[in-house]
Amino acid sequence: MLNISKTTVRFASALLALLLALGSPVSLAQEARNQKRKARGAQPTQTNPAKSLTEEQRVIHLLDRSTFGPRPGDVERAMKMGWEKYLDEQLHPERLSDLAIEQKLKDIQSIHLSAPEMAKYYPQPQVIQQILKSRGIEPPGLAGQNQNPNDPKNTANEDIKRREAYKALSEMGYKPPQVAAQELQQAKILRAVYSERQLQEVMSDFWFNHFNVFIQKGADRILTTSYERDAIRPHVLGKFEDLLKATAEHPAMLFYLDNWMSASPNAKMPNRDELRRMRREQQLGRLGNPGQRPNAQMPRDDEQQMLNQPGQPGQPGQPGRIPRRARGLNENYAREIMELHTLGVDGGYTQKDVQEVARCFTGWTLRNPRAGAEFFFSPFMHDDGEKTVLGKKISSGGGIKDGYTVIHMLATHPSTAKFISTKLARKFVSDNPPKSLVDRMAKTFQKTEGDIREVLRTMFTSPEFFAAENYRAKIKTPFEMTVSAVRAIGADTNAGPQFHRWIAQMGEGLFLCQPPTGYADTAEHWVNTGALLERMNFALALSSNRVPGTLVNLQNLAPGLNASQSSQVVDHYVKLLLRGQVSPQTRATIDKSLGEQQLAMAGGRVDVARVVGLILGSPEFQRQ
């Protein structure tokens, strides 16, 4: 125990020395400050002295931005085939075999289930309580409501009850909904680490963040899995309008932004006889709406109660009671579809447009939010009057088509082309991308009717993308940093909760961003002393095999290397992990940490894990 404690202290000392020697928050934040200065028209305080990138640097740059970081041998492979061919390969992921990741994902149960199956096997907390009560098991947290929560005896009793409850649920085939969230996080990490379709995975992360939902909000605990799989992933390189439509219709988005409760204030609920009549007419094909999806059916009486009964979202009303009026207009989704999803905050819309768009999406609602949630259009919740959106009239009587008209209008609007192009360029090129590039991407967006693949091709093949000032100028997010570190050293991981905990501690818990804005995509947000400390801690833990479920054999990366020669060891891993590009400060700090005392402790051999950890935690590795 004493030796372990001393080792821990030495690692912490080396960490602090590195942070102080490099002034990490300053050196990493320099890029963010430079971008701000550029935005104000001032010159950056430092510039990249290189006038143009070498061919190897172009390949490294493309791999850094279009993947979650190169693995050993990836740069050499891309150099051999040429960056143009490599890019085309990534832009067409359907041509790439991905059997390795498919094997790793096959045993993760929840990611393969439908939403109703998710609701069945990963029930909500209220449903879990009902299940336990029906089996004569006291749910945790109920009996002790009137007891002192600070009493250790009460806490121990609750822990026992919780274990017993989880054991009983497991025996009955149920799992808590948080397990589904953990499995979705695990699948995302595994795909990022192992998939050959790297650009597809980067874009899946980008678009989920763009169309963000919060996995811990009510029904979204079980709906987010389907949302990421069925609404986001199939469309990441397709047409933007298809992606926008898929997210608009998905129960996870309808629930997250409360549109499922949005109804015309003047709508009157039909009585039981009218409901039965409409259902019969629909079955006979005499009722419906053009363009209506097959599942957009009239609700059953009990579902109608659930949708419109005052109270908590998803809470059934009193048996036999049919409400007379629906809930009122909700503008949440209408505002976000324009401000965050399409036009942008300066896209030319008004508060009146928000209200009109909200009217268009009334009646876009859900059946059975607690039981898997299914999208359907409710005509008696819809405001079927005439509307005017962005100066264009939408005739009355359109029903569900009102929403589809808005989706098409927004997806094809010039402001949307500019807004989406700007976000993509900010993600892949620079925190403040050049206007010339954004304009060219927006032109491609409009010319191809929002073809995401072609917009990306325009960006990746542009001279602005390969400009020297953009080389290693972006700061990796916590997700990008952790995954790229695993890939860089060829580590093997099960991507379990212990791995995700590191990402969450750095501030980017997967599917856990609560506001609809998603996580920030600029360096300024991620650069602070606390976050950098966590990054260094992760790097040292990873290289030392102290991340549970993750294993690396560093000897595989340096066969035949003389581990007693510190300079050779450092040179080898700097070349492998940083392609030889290391600042004098970083190199001096690493060399200092491998001084005489360290060599004596290690019996004359260099602590390779420490070398690798310091490199992975260095400012150079944090950039892409």
Secondary structure, 3 states (H helix, E strand, C coil): CHHHHHHHHHHHHHHHHHHHHHCHHHHHHHHHHHHHHHHCCCCCCCCCCCCCCCHHHHHHHHHHHHCCCCCCCHHHHHHHHCHHHHHHHHHCHHHCCCHHHHHHHCCCHHHHCCHHHHHHHCCCHHHHHHHHHHCCCCCCCCHHHHCCCCCHHHHHHHHHHHHHHHHHHHHCCCCCHHHHHHHHHHHHHHHHHHCCCHHHHHHHHHHHHHCCCCCCCCCHHHHHHHHHHHHHHHHCCCEHHHHHHHHHHCHHHHHHCCHHHCCCCCCECCCHHHHHHHHHHHHCCCCCCCCCCCCCCCCCHHHHHHHHCCCCCCCCCCCCCCCCECCCCCCHHHHHHHHCCCCCCCCCCCHHHHHHHHHHCCCEEEECHHHCCEEEECHHHCCCCCEEECCEEECCCCCCHHHHHHHHHHHCCHHHHHHHHHHHHHHHCCCCCCHHHHHHHHHHHHHCCCEHHHHHHHHHCCCCCCCHHHCCCCECCHHHHHHHHHHHCCCEECCCHHHHHHHHHCCCCCCCCCCCCCCCCCHHHHCCHHHHHHHHHHHHHHHCCCCCCEECCHHHHCCCCCCCCHHHHHHHHHHHHHCCCCCHHHHHHHHHHCCHHHHHHCCCCCCHHHHHHHHHCCHHHHEC
